[in-house]
Amino acid sequence: MSAENGTAKSETGSAGKRLLLVEDNAVNMQIAQLILKRAGFTVETAENGQLAVDMVSASEPGYYDAILMDIQMPVMDGYAATRAIRALHRRELAEIPIVALTANVFREDVEAAKAAGMVAHIAKPVDVQKLLATLCSVLSQR
């Protein structure tokens, strides 16, 4: 990922939007946080899927606007975490948009992400413009 490509906050609709970034690689997490914060998002992080599920479960509806979810992580992978979030009893939490952010880029990987309940798929290394455009699209549908 490159942090050089910035997009104005008004273009992405990011002002006041809170994301949960779920990523086990510290370097990838730092770079993604920098990009997202520069774009105007508030970003919270989780190092694995179980932490993400716990954080979403403990949150109030509307607290997170979207989740960026890595797939391959320790403790609980992104597919299992997404399924667990989708199974939450509080509908408002279960329906938070989840975007796959992963190096798994084959057609079957994209299909597996959608089957788990993810609404979009972004390949690593991340194209910053595609990331921001995808988030803008996902957030505008809410």
C-alpha positions as CSV (number, residue, x, y, z in Angstrom):
1,M,0.0,0.0,0.0
2,S,1.1,3.5,-0.7
3,A,0.1,6.4,1.5
4,E,0.9,9.0,-1.2
5,N,-2.4,9.0,-3.0
6,G,-4.7,11.1,-0.9
7,T,-8.4,11.9,-1.6
8,A,-10.3,14.9,-0.3
9,K,-12.6,14.0,2.6
10,S,-15.6,15.5,0.8
11,E,-15.0,13.2,-2.2
12,T,-15.0,10.0,-0.1
13,G,-17.8,10.9,2.2
14,S,-15.5,9.9,5.0
15,A,-16.0,12.8,7.4
16,G,-17.4,11.5,10.7
17,K,-17.3,7.8,9.5
18,R,-15.8,5.2,11.8
19,L,-14.1,2.1,10.4
20,L,-13.0,-1.1,12.1
21,L,-9.7,-2.3,10.5
22,V,-9.1,-6.0,11.2
23,E,-5.5,-6.9,10.2
24,D,-2.9,-9.1,11.9
25,N,0.1,-7.7,10.1
26,A,1.4,-4.6,12.0
27,V,3.0,-2.9,9.0
28,N,-0.1,-3.4,6.9
29,M,-2.2,-2.1,9.7
30,Q,-0.1,1.1,10.2
31,I,-0.1,1.9,6.4
32,A,-3.9,1.3,6.1
33,Q,-4.6,3.4,9.2
34,L,-2.5,6.3,7.7
35,I,-4.3,6.1,4.4
36,L,-7.7,6.0,6.0
37,K,-7.0,8.7,8.5
38,R,-5.7,11.0,5.8
39,A,-8.9,10.4,3.9
40,G,-10.8,11.6,7.0
41,F,-12.0,8.3,8.6
42,T,-11.8,7.5,12.3
43,V,-10.1,4.1,12.5
44,E,-10.1,1.5,15.2
45,T,-8.2,-1.7,14.9
46,A,-8.4,-5.4,15.8
47,E,-5.5,-7.9,15.3
48,N,-7.8,-10.9,14.7
49,G,-11.3,-11.9,13.8
50,Q,-12.3,-12.8,17.4
51,L,-11.3,-9.3,18.6
52,A,-13.4,-7.8,15.8
53,V,-16.4,-9.9,16.7
54,D,-16.0,-8.9,20.4
55,M,-15.7,-5.2,19.5
56,V,-18.7,-5.2,17.2
57,S,-20.8,-7.1,19.7
58,A,-20.0,-4.6,22.4
59,S,-20.7,-1.6,20.2
60,E,-23.8,0.4,19.9
61,P,-25.7,0.3,16.6
62,G,-24.3,2.9,14.2
63,Y,-20.9,3.1,16.0
64,Y,-19.0,1.4,13.1
65,D,-19.9,2.5,9.6
66,A,-18.0,-0.3,7.9
67,I,-15.4,-3.0,8.6
68,L,-12.3,-3.8,6.6
69,M,-11.5,-7.4,7.2
70,D,-8.4,-9.4,6.4
71,I,-9.0,-13.0,5.6
72,Q,-5.9,-14.9,6.9
73,M,-5.5,-14.2,10.6
74,P,-4.7,-16.1,13.8
75,V,-7.4,-17.0,16.4
76,M,-10.3,-16.4,13.9
77,D,-10.0,-15.8,10.2
78,G,-11.9,-13.2,8.3
79,Y,-14.6,-15.6,6.9
80,A,-15.4,-16.9,10.4
81,A,-15.5,-13.5,11.9
82,T,-17.8,-12.2,9.1
83,R,-20.1,-15.1,9.6
84,A,-20.1,-14.5,13.4
85,I,-20.9,-10.8,12.9
86,R,-23.7,-11.7,10.4
87,A,-25.2,-14.1,13.1
88,L,-25.4,-11.4,15.8
89,H,-28.9,-11.1,17.2
90,R,-28.8,-7.3,17.0
91,R,-29.8,-6.7,13.3
92,E,-28.2,-3.3,13.2
93,L,-24.8,-4.8,14.1
94,A,-25.2,-7.8,12.0
95,E,-25.7,-5.6,8.9
96,I,-22.6,-3.5,9.2
97,P,-20.9,-3.5,5.7
98,I,-17.8,-5.8,5.7
99,V,-15.2,-5.4,3.0
100,A,-12.6,-8.1,2.4
101,L,-9.0,-6.6,2.4
102,T,-6.9,-9.6,1.3
103,A,-4.1,-11.0,-0.8
104,N,-6.5,-13.8,-1.8
105,V,-7.6,-12.6,-5.2
106,F,-8.8,-15.6,-7.2
107,R,-12.4,-15.8,-8.3
108,E,-13.1,-18.4,-5.7
109,D,-11.7,-16.2,-3.0
110,V,-14.0,-13.3,-4.0
111,E,-16.9,-15.7,-4.1
112,A,-16.0,-17.1,-0.6
113,A,-15.9,-13.6,0.8
114,K,-19.3,-12.8,-0.6
115,A,-20.7,-16.2,0.6
116,A,-19.4,-15.3,4.1
117,G,-21.4,-12.1,4.0
118,M,-18.8,-9.5,2.8
119,V,-20.2,-6.8,0.5
120,A,-16.9,-6.1,-1.4
121,H,-13.4,-7.4,-2.0
122,I,-10.2,-5.3,-2.2
123,A,-7.0,-7.0,-3.2
124,K,-3.6,-6.5,-1.5
125,P,-1.4,-4.7,-2.2
126,V,-4.1,-2.1,-2.0
127,D,-4.8,0.4,-4.7
128,V,-5.6,3.5,-2.6
129,Q,-8.0,5.0,-5.1
130,K,-9.9,1.7,-5.4
131,L,-10.0,1.3,-1.6
132,L,-11.5,4.8,-1.2
133,A,-13.9,4.4,-4.1
134,T,-15.1,1.1,-2.7
135,L,-15.6,2.6,0.8
136,C,-17.4,5.5,-0.7
137,S,-19.7,3.2,-2.6
138,V,-20.3,0.9,0.3
139,L,-21.0,3.8,2.7
140,S,-23.4,5.6,0.2
141,Q,-25.6,2.4,0.2
142,R,-26.2,2.6,3.9
